[in-house]
Amino acid sequence: MTESRFVARPDWYTATNPETRAATGAPLRWGVVATGGIARTVTADLALLEDAALHAVSSRRQSTAAAFAADFGFATHYYDGGPDGSGAEGYRQLVNDPDVDVVYVATPHAQHHAVAKAALEAGKHVLCEKSLTINAAEAAELIALARASGLFLMEAVWSRFVPGFQRALQIVDSGEIGDVEWVRADLGFPAPVDETARIWAPAAGGGALLDLTVYPLLWPWATLGKPATVSATGALTAFGVDRQNALTLGYDSGAQAQLMSYLGSFGPRQAVVCGTKGMIETVGSVNNPLELRITIGWDAPRTEVFEVPGRGYTYELREVTRCIQAGLTESPTMPLDDSLAVMELFDDVRRQLGVTYPNDPR
C-alpha cells in the first residue's frame, strides 16, 4: 500500500466540517503587503476569520493603499514615501509597525525575498505567497533567518489545505486505490503575452513555472514524494520565460508523473492519481477540487463533493493562525524543507529550459 507523503489533517480539513472561521486563540493583527488580485482575494477570506484583525496594508501608491484599506476595513495603510516622514517604502513602514503581528506578502515573485526578509528582521511572522522566492538561494536565506529568529514562516500553497486535496490523501493512505504507479496533473489558461505584465516579465519571475507548476507538482509530491529524476521541456517567449512546460518525474519505485503548465491555451486543469487497485480524478480546478471521482477496479465511479467557505483560502489562513497561536515556527503540513526542495527542483527545471532571472546567483 502506498502512503501519502503528507499527513492528512484533522476533521476541519474534510468535507464533514469545512468551517474554519471560529477562533482558535488570541487574535492576530495582520499586515498585507501589496494590493493586487491575489491580495484582494486572500484578504477577503482572511476577514472571515474571527481571530484575524486587519491592521495595515501597504502599496506603492497612496490611492491604492487607501482604497484597499477602505474596502476591507484596515485600521491603517502605508505607501512609498508615506505619511510618517521616513520616506521609506510602504512595506518597510508596515513591517516596522509595532501593532502588526504577522505579514502576508502578496507581491510579485521577485520581491518576495526582500519583503519577507524585512518582515522577519523586524520580528514579524510571515506568510509569503508562492513561490516562496525566485530561486533556491533566496529561499534558503529566508528559511535560515526565520529559524534563527524563532519566527513563523510559511509559503502560501493554499491547495495543501483544501478539503478535496486532504480527502485525496486520506484515500491514498487508506490503501483503497493500492500502490500509486503514476500521476498526471495540469494547470493553465490563455494569457495575452505582454512582457510588461507581472506574469510574463523576467524581472518579476514571470512564466508558467513559478506561477502555476507548484499546483500540478503538489499531487505527485504528496503521493509519491520527491522525485529521483526530473526531465523538463518547454516553449519560451521571445523575452525568455516559459509560456508552457512539461515535466516528467521519475521515482526509484518505477512510478512516474507527467505534469503540464501552460499560459497559452485552455486545458483540463485536472489531477489523476492512479494505483494498482483504482484511481482518483479531480473535478473542478486542480488547485481546489470541489469533487473527487474515485474508481476502484472496473466498478462504477463514486463522487465525493466538498464545500468551502469563501474562496477556500481560509484553510491555509487558519493553519498560519493556529501555528502562531501555538508557538510553532513552521507548519507540519507546509514545512519549510518542502519549500526549499521545490525551489531547488524549479532551479533545475529552469536550467533545462534555459530560463534565467535577473536576481539569480551569478
PAMI-141475 format. One record per residue (C-alpha): residue number from 1; residue in three letters; x, y, z. Coordinates in nm, 4 decimals, decimal comma. Example, Ala and Ser with C-alpha at 12.3 -4.5 7.8 and 13.67 -1.06 7.14 Angstrom:
+-----+------+----------+----------+----------+
| pos | code |       xx |       yy |       zz |
+-----+------+----------+----------+----------+
|   1 |  ALA |   1,2300 |  -0,4500 |   0,7800 |
|   2 |  SER |   1,3670 |  -0,1060 |   0,7140 |
+-----+------+----------+----------+----------+
END
This chain:
+-----+------+----------+----------+----------+
| pos | code |       xx |       yy |       zz |
+-----+------+----------+----------+----------+
|   1 |  MET |   0,0000 |   0,0000 |   0,0000 |
|   2 |  THR |   0,1292 |   0,3453 |  -0,0905 |
|   3 |  GLU |   0,1123 |   0,6045 |   0,1849 |
|   4 |  SER |   0,0883 |   0,9735 |   0,1033 |
|   5 |  ARG |   0,3931 |   1,1828 |   0,1819 |
|   6 |  PHE |   0,1755 |   1,4330 |   0,3697 |
|   7 |  VAL |  -0,0281 |   1,3601 |   0,6807 |
|   8 |  ALA |  -0,3989 |   1,4296 |   0,6351 |
|   9 |  ARG |  -0,5110 |   1,6951 |   0,8810 |
|  10 |  PRO |  -0,7910 |   1,6859 |   1,1437 |
|  11 |  ASP |  -1,1617 |   1,6846 |   1,0647 |
|  12 |  TRP |  -1,1895 |   2,0572 |   0,9990 |
|  13 |  TYR |  -0,9979 |   1,9995 |   0,6766 |
|  14 |  THR |  -1,2548 |   1,7490 |   0,5498 |
|  15 |  ALA |  -1,5962 |   1,7702 |   0,3882 |
|  16 |  THR |  -1,7629 |   1,6793 |   0,7182 |
|  17 |  ASN |  -1,6520 |   2,0027 |   0,8849 |
|  18 |  PRO |  -1,5472 |   2,2762 |   0,6419 |
|  19 |  GLU |  -1,5917 |   2,5590 |   0,8963 |
|  20 |  THR |  -1,2609 |   2,7370 |   0,9613 |
|  21 |  ARG |  -1,3797 |   3,0758 |   1,0783 |
|  22 |  ALA |  -1,4084 |   3,0034 |   1,4520 |
|  23 |  ALA |  -1,1273 |   3,1453 |   1,6667 |
|  24 |  THR |  -0,8574 |   2,9077 |   1,7875 |
|  25 |  GLY |  -0,6847 |   3,1548 |   2,0193 |
|  26 |  ALA |  -0,5982 |   3,5190 |   2,0745 |
|  27 |  PRO |  -0,6487 |   3,7457 |   1,7720 |
|  28 |  LEU |  -0,3561 |   3,8149 |   1,5396 |
|  29 |  ARG |  -0,3036 |   4,1566 |   1,3837 |
|  30 |  TRP |  -0,2272 |   4,1233 |   1,0125 |
|  31 |  GLY |  -0,0352 |   4,3400 |   0,7725 |
|  32 |  VAL |  -0,0818 |   4,2831 |   0,3983 |
|  33 |  VAL |   0,1907 |   4,3876 |   0,1533 |
|  34 |  ALA |   0,0570 |   4,4658 |  -0,1976 |
|  35 |  THR |  -0,2937 |   4,5300 |  -0,3245 |
|  36 |  GLY |  -0,3193 |   4,3196 |  -0,6417 |
|  37 |  GLY |  -0,5645 |   4,0483 |  -0,7321 |
|  38 |  ILE |  -0,4289 |   3,7727 |  -0,5079 |
|  39 |  ALA |  -0,4016 |   4,0130 |  -0,2129 |
|  40 |  ARG |  -0,7641 |   4,1108 |  -0,2595 |
|  41 |  THR |  -0,8852 |   3,7500 |  -0,2861 |
|  42 |  VAL |  -0,6913 |   3,6244 |   0,0152 |
|  43 |  THR |  -0,7762 |   3,9264 |   0,2291 |
|  44 |  ALA |  -1,1473 |   3,8697 |   0,1688 |
|  45 |  ASP |  -1,1067 |   3,5201 |   0,3161 |
|  46 |  LEU |  -0,8818 |   3,6477 |   0,5954 |
|  47 |  ALA |  -1,1609 |   3,8813 |   0,7013 |
|  48 |  LEU |  -1,3803 |   3,5746 |   0,7623 |
|  49 |  LEU |  -1,1605 |   3,4513 |   1,0486 |
|  50 |  GLU |  -1,2920 |   3,5533 |   1,3893 |
|  51 |  ASP |  -0,9413 |   3,5889 |   1,5324 |
|  52 |  ALA |  -0,7927 |   3,7931 |   1,2469 |
|  53 |  ALA |  -0,7594 |   4,1698 |   1,2905 |
|  54 |  LEU |  -0,6928 |   4,3592 |   0,9673 |
|  55 |  HIS |  -0,4470 |   4,6196 |   1,0866 |
|  56 |  ALA |  -0,2350 |   4,7543 |   0,7986 |
|  57 |  VAL |  -0,1907 |   4,7349 |   0,4230 |
|  58 |  SER |   0,0881 |   4,8776 |   0,2085 |
|  59 |  SER |   0,1181 |   4,9725 |  -0,1557 |
|  60 |  ARG |   0,3482 |   5,1779 |  -0,3720 |
|  61 |  ARG |   0,0767 |   5,4404 |  -0,4224 |
|  62 |  GLN |  -0,1311 |   5,6227 |  -0,1648 |
|  63 |  SER |  -0,4504 |   5,5914 |  -0,3682 |
|  64 |  THR |  -0,4362 |   5,2120 |  -0,3964 |
|  65 |  ALA |  -0,3349 |   5,1668 |  -0,0329 |
|  66 |  ALA |  -0,6173 |   5,3906 |   0,0871 |
|  67 |  ALA |  -0,8761 |   5,2248 |  -0,1370 |
|  68 |  PHE |  -0,7731 |   4,8750 |  -0,0276 |
|  69 |  ALA |  -0,7814 |   4,9764 |   0,3395 |
|  70 |  ALA |  -1,1281 |   5,1250 |   0,2985 |
|  71 |  ASP |  -1,2610 |   4,8232 |   0,1098 |
|  72 |  PHE |  -1,1583 |   4,5753 |   0,3803 |
|  73 |  GLY |  -1,1634 |   4,7886 |   0,6933 |
|  74 |  PHE |  -0,7924 |   4,8036 |   0,7738 |
|  75 |  ALA |  -0,7016 |   5,0284 |   1,0657 |
|  76 |  THR |  -0,4190 |   5,1984 |   0,8740 |
|  77 |  HIS |  -0,2329 |   5,1995 |   0,5452 |
|  78 |  TYR |   0,1171 |   5,2776 |   0,4184 |
|  79 |  TYR |   0,2605 |   5,3791 |   0,0830 |
|  80 |  ASP |   0,6001 |   5,4610 |  -0,0632 |
|  81 |  GLY |   0,7287 |   5,7843 |   0,0881 |
|  82 |  GLY |   0,4436 |   5,7631 |   0,3342 |
|  83 |  PRO |   0,2987 |   5,9977 |   0,5937 |
|  84 |  ASP |   0,5462 |   5,9118 |   0,8706 |
|  85 |  GLY |   0,8263 |   6,1297 |   0,7349 |
|  86 |  SER |   1,0645 |   5,8366 |   0,6862 |
|  87 |  GLY |   1,0479 |   5,8382 |   0,3089 |
|  88 |  ALA |   1,0644 |   5,4590 |   0,3268 |
|  89 |  GLU |   0,8858 |   5,2139 |   0,1024 |
|  90 |  GLY |   0,5392 |   5,1272 |   0,2222 |
|  91 |  TYR |   0,6262 |   4,7707 |   0,3106 |
|  92 |  ARG |   0,9147 |   4,8853 |   0,5332 |
|  93 |  GLN |   0,6818 |   5,1170 |   0,7207 |
|  94 |  LEU |   0,4326 |   4,8319 |   0,7593 |
|  95 |  VAL |   0,6799 |   4,5730 |   0,8914 |
|  96 |  ASN |   0,8076 |   4,8257 |   1,1467 |
|  97 |  ASP |   0,4570 |   4,8957 |   1,2754 |
|  98 |  PRO |   0,4589 |   4,7611 |   1,6347 |
|  99 |  ASP |   0,0916 |   4,6679 |   1,6067 |
| 100 |  VAL |   0,1498 |   4,4152 |   1,3245 |
| 101 |  ASP |   0,1961 |   4,0521 |   1,4363 |
| 102 |  VAL |   0,2067 |   3,8688 |   1,1032 |
| 103 |  VAL |   0,2741 |   3,9870 |   0,7479 |
| 104 |  TYR |   0,1148 |   3,8414 |   0,4349 |
| 105 |  VAL |   0,3417 |   3,9033 |   0,1328 |
| 106 |  ALA |   0,1440 |   3,9216 |  -0,1920 |
| 107 |  THR |   0,3943 |   4,0982 |  -0,4184 |
| 108 |  PRO |   0,5304 |   3,9534 |  -0,7463 |
| 109 |  HIS |   0,7756 |   3,6640 |  -0,7005 |
| 110 |  ALA |   1,0922 |   3,8701 |  -0,7430 |
| 111 |  GLN |   1,0007 |   4,0911 |  -0,4451 |
| 112 |  HIS |   0,9190 |   3,8079 |  -0,2027 |
| 113 |  HIS |   1,2722 |   3,7756 |  -0,0682 |
| 114 |  ALA |   1,3230 |   4,1433 |   0,0106 |
| 115 |  VAL |   0,9818 |   4,1940 |   0,1718 |
| 116 |  ALA |   0,9821 |   3,8705 |   0,3720 |
| 117 |  LYS |   1,3384 |   3,9340 |   0,4884 |
| 118 |  ALA |   1,2479 |   4,2836 |   0,6062 |
| 119 |  ALA |   0,9480 |   4,1465 |   0,7939 |
| 120 |  LEU |   1,1496 |   3,8729 |   0,9641 |
| 121 |  GLU |   1,4240 |   4,1203 |   1,0559 |
| 122 |  ALA |   1,1531 |   4,3380 |   1,2111 |
| 123 |  GLY |   1,0383 |   4,0454 |   1,4253 |
| 124 |  LYS |   0,7207 |   3,9655 |   1,2331 |
| 125 |  HIS |   0,5808 |   3,6251 |   1,1427 |
| 126 |  VAL |   0,5385 |   3,5785 |   0,7658 |
| 127 |  LEU |   0,3007 |   3,4102 |   0,5230 |
| 128 |  CYS |   0,4545 |   3,4535 |   0,1765 |
| 129 |  GLU |   0,2783 |   3,3804 |  -0,1497 |
| 130 |  LYS |   0,4122 |   3,1019 |  -0,3674 |
| 131 |  SER |   0,6636 |   3,0635 |  -0,4956 |
| 132 |  LEU |   0,8407 |   3,1397 |  -0,1686 |
| 133 |  THR |   1,1175 |   3,3172 |  -0,3600 |
| 134 |  ILE |   1,2505 |   3,3331 |  -0,7134 |
| 135 |  ASN |   1,5271 |   3,0758 |  -0,6596 |
| 136 |  ALA |   1,6569 |   2,8301 |  -0,4021 |
| 137 |  ALA |   1,9364 |   3,0569 |  -0,2764 |
| 138 |  GLU |   1,6848 |   3,3199 |  -0,1700 |
| 139 |  ALA |   1,4601 |   3,0567 |  -0,0121 |
| 140 |  ALA |   1,7478 |   2,9098 |   0,1895 |
| 141 |  GLU |   1,8366 |   3,2546 |   0,3237 |
| 142 |  LEU |   1,4785 |   3,3269 |   0,4372 |
| 143 |  ILE |   1,4424 |   2,9854 |   0,5993 |
| 144 |  ALA |   1,7703 |   3,0237 |   0,7886 |
| 145 |  LEU |   1,6676 |   3,3709 |   0,9061 |
| 146 |  ALA |   1,3257 |   3,2556 |   1,0249 |
| 147 |  ARG |   1,4703 |   2,9588 |   1,2123 |
| 148 |  ALA |   1,7444 |   3,1674 |   1,3724 |
| 149 |  SER |   1,4880 |   3,4273 |   1,4785 |
| 150 |  GLY |   1,2311 |   3,1804 |   1,6122 |
| 151 |  LEU |   0,9659 |   3,3288 |   1,3839 |
| 152 |  PHE |   0,6933 |   3,1574 |   1,1840 |
| 153 |  LEU |   0,7400 |   3,1419 |   0,8060 |
| 154 |  MET |   0,5217 |   2,9582 |   0,5556 |
| 155 |  GLU |   0,4844 |   2,9531 |   0,1790 |
| 156 |  ALA |   0,1207 |   3,0142 |   0,0843 |
| 157 |  VAL |   0,0473 |   2,6967 |  -0,1103 |
| 158 |  TRP |  -0,3211 |   2,7024 |  -0,0204 |
| 159 |  SER |  -0,4010 |   2,3840 |  -0,2108 |
| 160 |  ARG |  -0,2255 |   2,1706 |   0,0506 |
| 161 |  PHE |  -0,5006 |   2,2601 |   0,2962 |
| 162 |  VAL |  -0,8264 |   2,2469 |   0,0989 |
| 163 |  PRO |  -1,0728 |   1,9636 |   0,1723 |
| 164 |  GLY |  -1,0590 |   1,7999 |  -0,1712 |
| 165 |  PHE |  -0,6829 |   1,7599 |  -0,1583 |
| 166 |  GLN |  -0,6816 |   1,6462 |   0,2042 |
| 167 |  ARG |  -0,9508 |   1,3890 |   0,1306 |
| 168 |  ALA |  -0,7491 |   1,2541 |  -0,1631 |
| 169 |  LEU |  -0,4596 |   1,1922 |   0,0760 |
| 170 |  GLN |  -0,6872 |   1,0078 |   0,3144 |
| 171 |  ILE |  -0,7999 |   0,7802 |   0,0315 |
| 172 |  VAL |  -0,4387 |   0,7101 |  -0,0697 |
| 173 |  ASP |  -0,3432 |   0,6389 |   0,2928 |
| 174 |  SER |  -0,6367 |   0,4006 |   0,3315 |
| 175 |  GLY |  -0,4988 |   0,1739 |   0,0584 |
| 176 |  GLU |  -0,8250 |   0,1899 |  -0,1350 |
| 177 |  ILE |  -0,6520 |   0,2611 |  -0,4682 |
| 178 |  GLY |  -0,3493 |   0,0428 |  -0,3896 |
| 179 |  ASP |   0,0073 |   0,1488 |  -0,4647 |
| 180 |  VAL |   0,0341 |   0,4702 |  -0,6665 |
| 181 |  GLU |   0,2030 |   0,3939 |  -1,0006 |
| 182 |  TRP |   0,1576 |   0,7183 |  -1,1910 |
| 183 |  VAL |   0,0188 |   1,0681 |  -1,1570 |
| 184 |  ARG |  -0,0903 |   1,3148 |  -1,4229 |
| 185 |  ALA |  -0,1740 |   1,6789 |  -1,3478 |
| 186 |  ASP |  -0,2000 |   2,0069 |  -1,5359 |
| 187 |  LEU |  -0,2921 |   2,3708 |  -1,4844 |
| 188 |  GLY |  -0,3105 |   2,6740 |  -1,7103 |
| 189 |  PHE |  -0,5101 |   2,9282 |  -1,9048 |
| 190 |  PRO |  -0,4551 |   3,1528 |  -2,2071 |
| 191 |  ALA |  -0,2927 |   3,4824 |  -2,1044 |
| 192 |  PRO |  -0,2194 |   3,7640 |  -2,3506 |
| 193 |  VAL |   0,1573 |   3,7866 |  -2,3958 |
| 194 |  ASP |   0,2844 |   4,1176 |  -2,2589 |
| 195 |  GLU |   0,6435 |   4,1498 |  -2,1382 |
| 196 |  THR |   0,5402 |   4,4296 |  -1,9005 |
| 197 |  ALA |   0,2771 |   4,2185 |  -1,7222 |
| 198 |  ARG |   0,3811 |   4,0523 |  -1,3956 |
| 199 |  ILE |   0,3007 |   3,7022 |  -1,5182 |
| 200 |  TRP |   0,5357 |   3,7403 |  -1,8166 |
| 201 |  ALA |   0,8110 |   3,9796 |  -1,7055 |
| 202 |  PRO |   1,1507 |   3,8123 |  -1,6484 |
| 203 |  ALA |   1,2381 |   4,0657 |  -1,3783 |
| 204 |  ALA |   0,9248 |   3,9629 |  -1,1853 |
| 205 |  GLY |   0,9893 |   3,5892 |  -1,2158 |
| 206 |  GLY |   0,7351 |   3,5535 |  -1,4924 |
| 207 |  GLY |   0,6348 |   3,2433 |  -1,6842 |
| 208 |  ALA |   0,4280 |   2,9353 |  -1,6167 |
| 209 |  LEU |   0,6758 |   2,7613 |  -1,3866 |
| 210 |  LEU |   0,6710 |   2,9792 |  -1,0747 |
| 211 |  ASP |   0,3123 |   3,0895 |  -1,1194 |
| 212 |  LEU |   0,1450 |   2,7554 |  -1,1921 |
| 213 |  THR |   0,3622 |   2,4453 |  -1,1702 |
| 214 |  VAL |   0,3546 |   2,4256 |  -0,7902 |
| 215 |  TYR |  -0,0089 |   2,3093 |  -0,8151 |
| 216 |  PRO |   0,0297 |   2,0136 |  -1,0541 |
| 217 |  LEU |   0,3530 |   1,9226 |  -0,8724 |
| 218 |  LEU |   0,1642 |   1,9020 |  -0,5445 |
| 219 |  TRP |  -0,0106 |   1,5782 |  -0,6447 |
| 220 |  PRO |   0,2928 |   1,3562 |  -0,7127 |
| 221 |  TRP |   0,4904 |   1,5285 |  -0,4358 |
| 222 |  ALA |   0,2163 |   1,4327 |  -0,1889 |
| 223 |  THR |   0,1567 |   1,0780 |  -0,3076 |
| 224 |  LEU |   0,4999 |   0,9693 |  -0,4325 |
| 225 |  GLY |   0,7418 |   1,2097 |  -0,2647 |
| 226 |  LYS |   1,0397 |   1,4000 |  -0,4001 |
| 227 |  PRO |   1,1325 |   1,2574 |  -0,7412 |
| 228 |  ALA |   1,4634 |   1,0887 |  -0,8157 |
| 229 |  THR |   1,4791 |   1,2384 |  -1,1665 |
| 230 |  VAL |   1,3228 |   1,5367 |  -1,3441 |
| 231 |  SER |   1,3128 |   1,5864 |  -1,7202 |
| 232 |  ALA |   1,1789 |   1,9181 |  -1,8499 |
| 233 |  THR |   1,0868 |   2,0532 |  -2,1902 |
| 234 |  GLY |   0,9095 |   2,3764 |  -2,2714 |
| 235 |  ALA |   0,8397 |   2,6658 |  -2,5032 |
| 236 |  LEU |   0,9811 |   3,0081 |  -2,4240 |
| 237 |  THR |   0,8657 |   3,3561 |  -2,5179 |
| 238 |  ALA |   1,0883 |   3,5874 |  -2,7182 |
| 239 |  PHE |   1,1919 |   3,7521 |  -2,3912 |
| 240 |  GLY |   1,2962 |   3,4294 |  -2,2255 |
| 241 |  VAL |   1,0271 |   3,2990 |  -1,9884 |
| 242 |  ASP |   0,8307 |   2,9771 |  -2,0314 |
| 243 |  ARG |   0,4831 |   3,0001 |  -2,1780 |
| 244 |  GLN |   0,4435 |   2,6293 |  -2,1156 |
| 245 |  ASN |   0,6436 |   2,3487 |  -1,9644 |
| 246 |  ALA |   0,6153 |   1,9708 |  -1,9444 |
| 247 |  LEU |   0,7826 |   1,7798 |  -1,6609 |
| 248 |  THR |   0,8358 |   1,4056 |  -1,6307 |
| 249 |  LEU |   0,9225 |   1,2898 |  -1,2804 |
| 250 |  GLY |   1,0808 |   0,9519 |  -1,2121 |
| 251 |  TYR |   1,0910 |   0,7555 |  -0,8858 |
| 252 |  ASP |   1,3115 |   0,4730 |  -0,7641 |
| 253 |  SER |   0,9989 |   0,2562 |  -0,7314 |
| 254 |  GLY |   0,9404 |   0,2853 |  -1,1059 |
| 255 |  ALA |   0,6474 |   0,5236 |  -1,0567 |
| 256 |  GLN |   0,6231 |   0,8268 |  -1,2833 |
| 257 |  ALA |   0,4404 |   1,1581 |  -1,3052 |
| 258 |  GLN |   0,3611 |   1,3787 |  -1,6039 |
| 259 |  LEU |   0,2923 |   1,7465 |  -1,5359 |
| 260 |  MET |   0,1904 |   2,0259 |  -1,7723 |
| 261 |  SER |   0,1686 |   2,4003 |  -1,7043 |
| 262 |  TYR |   0,0680 |   2,6494 |  -1,9728 |
| 263 |  LEU |  -0,0176 |   3,0134 |  -2,0356 |
| 264 |  GLY |  -0,1218 |   2,9861 |  -2,3991 |
| 265 |  SER |  -0,4240 |   2,7573 |  -2,4048 |
| 266 |  PHE |  -0,7172 |   2,6085 |  -2,2247 |
| 267 |  GLY |  -0,6816 |   2,2644 |  -2,0681 |
| 268 |  PRO |  -0,8495 |   2,0119 |  -1,8389 |
| 269 |  ARG |  -0,6878 |   2,1546 |  -1,5190 |
| 270 |  GLN |  -0,7123 |   1,8111 |  -1,3594 |
| 271 |  ALA |  -0,5142 |   1,5688 |  -1,1453 |
| 272 |  VAL |  -0,5354 |   1,1899 |  -1,1802 |
| 273 |  VAL |  -0,3720 |   0,9628 |  -0,9212 |
| 274 |  CYS |  -0,3530 |   0,6043 |  -1,0480 |
| 275 |  GLY |  -0,2920 |   0,2999 |  -0,8303 |
| 276 |  THR |  -0,2829 |  -0,0770 |  -0,8564 |
| 277 |  LYS |  -0,6442 |  -0,1043 |  -0,7325 |
| 278 |  GLY |  -0,8059 |   0,2124 |  -0,8637 |
| 279 |  MET |  -0,7705 |   0,5833 |  -0,9284 |
| 280 |  ILE |  -0,8711 |   0,9298 |  -0,8072 |
| 281 |  GLU |  -0,9684 |   1,2069 |  -1,0511 |
| 282 |  THR |  -1,0260 |   1,5685 |  -0,9526 |
| 283 |  VAL |  -1,3312 |   1,7519 |  -1,0816 |
| 284 |  GLY |  -1,3019 |   2,1291 |  -1,0927 |
| 285 |  SER |  -0,9742 |   2,3151 |  -1,0828 |
| 286 |  VAL |  -0,6759 |   2,1092 |  -0,9744 |
| 287 |  ASN |  -0,5764 |   2,3617 |  -0,7073 |
| 288 |  ASN |  -0,9111 |   2,3459 |  -0,5229 |
| 289 |  PRO |  -1,1078 |   2,0391 |  -0,6362 |
| 290 |  LEU |  -1,4683 |   2,0578 |  -0,5220 |
| 291 |  GLU |  -1,5309 |   1,6982 |  -0,6328 |
| 292 |  LEU |  -1,3297 |   1,3774 |  -0,6390 |
| 293 |  ARG |  -1,4237 |   1,0855 |  -0,8623 |
| 294 |  ILE |  -1,2963 |   0,7550 |  -0,7215 |
| 295 |  THR |  -1,2946 |   0,4405 |  -0,9348 |
| 296 |  ILE |  -1,1989 |   0,1056 |  -0,7856 |
| 297 |  GLY |  -1,1186 |  -0,1676 |  -1,0355 |
| 298 |  TRP |  -1,3842 |  -0,1909 |  -1,3048 |
| 299 |  ASP |  -1,6617 |  -0,0688 |  -1,0716 |
| 300 |  ALA |  -1,8701 |   0,2382 |  -1,1450 |
| 301 |  PRO |  -1,7066 |   0,5524 |  -1,0010 |
| 302 |  ARG |  -1,8322 |   0,7267 |  -0,6905 |
| 303 |  THR |  -1,8188 |   1,1029 |  -0,6425 |
| 304 |  GLU |  -1,7405 |   1,2916 |  -0,3237 |
| 305 |  VAL |  -1,8379 |   1,6601 |  -0,3075 |
| 306 |  PHE |  -1,6827 |   1,9333 |  -0,0912 |
| 307 |  GLU |  -1,7895 |   2,2779 |   0,0226 |
| 308 |  VAL |  -1,5509 |   2,5542 |   0,1239 |
| 309 |  PRO |  -1,6094 |   2,8874 |   0,2970 |
| 310 |  GLY |  -1,5186 |   3,1924 |   0,0905 |
| 311 |  ARG |  -1,2757 |   3,1129 |  -0,1907 |
| 312 |  GLY |  -1,1019 |   2,8358 |   0,0041 |
| 313 |  TYR |  -0,8039 |   3,0307 |   0,1386 |
| 314 |  THR |  -0,9424 |   3,0182 |   0,4936 |
| 315 |  TYR |  -0,7787 |   2,6763 |   0,5411 |
| 316 |  GLU |  -0,4215 |   2,7978 |   0,4973 |
| 317 |  LEU |  -0,5004 |   3,1139 |   0,6932 |
| 318 |  ARG |  -0,6386 |   2,9080 |   0,9795 |
| 319 |  GLU |  -0,3218 |   2,6961 |   0,9730 |
| 320 |  VAL |  -0,0985 |   3,0054 |   0,9993 |
| 321 |  THR |  -0,3102 |   3,1423 |   1,2815 |
| 322 |  ARG |  -0,3228 |   2,8125 |   1,4706 |
| 323 |  CYS |   0,0534 |   2,7600 |   1,4396 |
| 324 |  ILE |   0,1434 |   3,1094 |   1,5615 |
| 325 |  GLN |  -0,1036 |   3,0878 |   1,8484 |
| 326 |  ALA |   0,0551 |   2,7548 |   1,9476 |
| 327 |  GLY |   0,4097 |   2,8917 |   1,9280 |
| 328 |  LEU |   0,5097 |   2,6886 |   1,6220 |
| 329 |  THR |   0,7637 |   2,8322 |   1,3794 |
| 330 |  GLU |   0,6537 |   2,6292 |   1,0777 |
| 331 |  SER |   0,3552 |   2,4297 |   0,9611 |
| 332 |  PRO |   0,3732 |   2,0499 |   0,9686 |
| 333 |  THR |   0,1525 |   2,0494 |   0,6574 |
| 334 |  MET |   0,3646 |   2,3065 |   0,4675 |
| 335 |  PRO |   0,7158 |   2,2533 |   0,6095 |
| 336 |  LEU |   0,9986 |   2,4818 |   0,5070 |
| 337 |  ASP |   1,2149 |   2,1912 |   0,3902 |
| 338 |  ASP |   0,9484 |   2,1172 |   0,1280 |
| 339 |  SER |   0,9512 |   2,4773 |   0,0080 |
| 340 |  LEU |   1,3291 |   2,4681 |  -0,0305 |
| 341 |  ALA |   1,3244 |   2,1316 |  -0,2084 |
| 342 |  VAL |   1,0644 |   2,2575 |  -0,4574 |
| 343 |  MET |   1,2686 |   2,5714 |  -0,5267 |
| 344 |  GLU |   1,5742 |   2,3507 |  -0,5905 |
| 345 |  LEU |   1,3678 |   2,1429 |  -0,8329 |
| 346 |  PHE |   1,2473 |   2,4593 |  -1,0078 |
| 347 |  ASP |   1,6054 |   2,5838 |  -1,0383 |
| 348 |  ASP |   1,6909 |   2,2551 |  -1,2110 |
| 349 |  VAL |   1,3898 |   2,2846 |  -1,4407 |
| 350 |  ARG |   1,4869 |   2,6393 |  -1,5363 |
| 351 |  ARG |   1,8382 |   2,5238 |  -1,6195 |
| 352 |  GLN |   1,6913 |   2,2608 |  -1,8503 |
| 353 |  LEU |   1,4548 |   2,5112 |  -2,0117 |
| 354 |  GLY |   1,7086 |   2,7924 |  -2,0377 |
| 355 |  VAL |   1,5128 |   3,0385 |  -1,8198 |
| 356 |  THR |   1,7104 |   3,2849 |  -1,6064 |
| 357 |  TYR |   1,6043 |   3,5751 |  -1,3859 |
| 358 |  PRO |   1,7998 |   3,8944 |  -1,3130 |
| 359 |  ASN |   1,8429 |   3,8147 |  -0,9425 |
| 360 |  ASP |   1,9641 |   3,4565 |  -0,9892 |
| 361 |  PRO |   2,3050 |   3,3889 |  -0,8273 |
| 362 |  ARG |   2,5929 |   3,4757 |  -1,0583 |
+-----+------+----------+----------+----------+
END
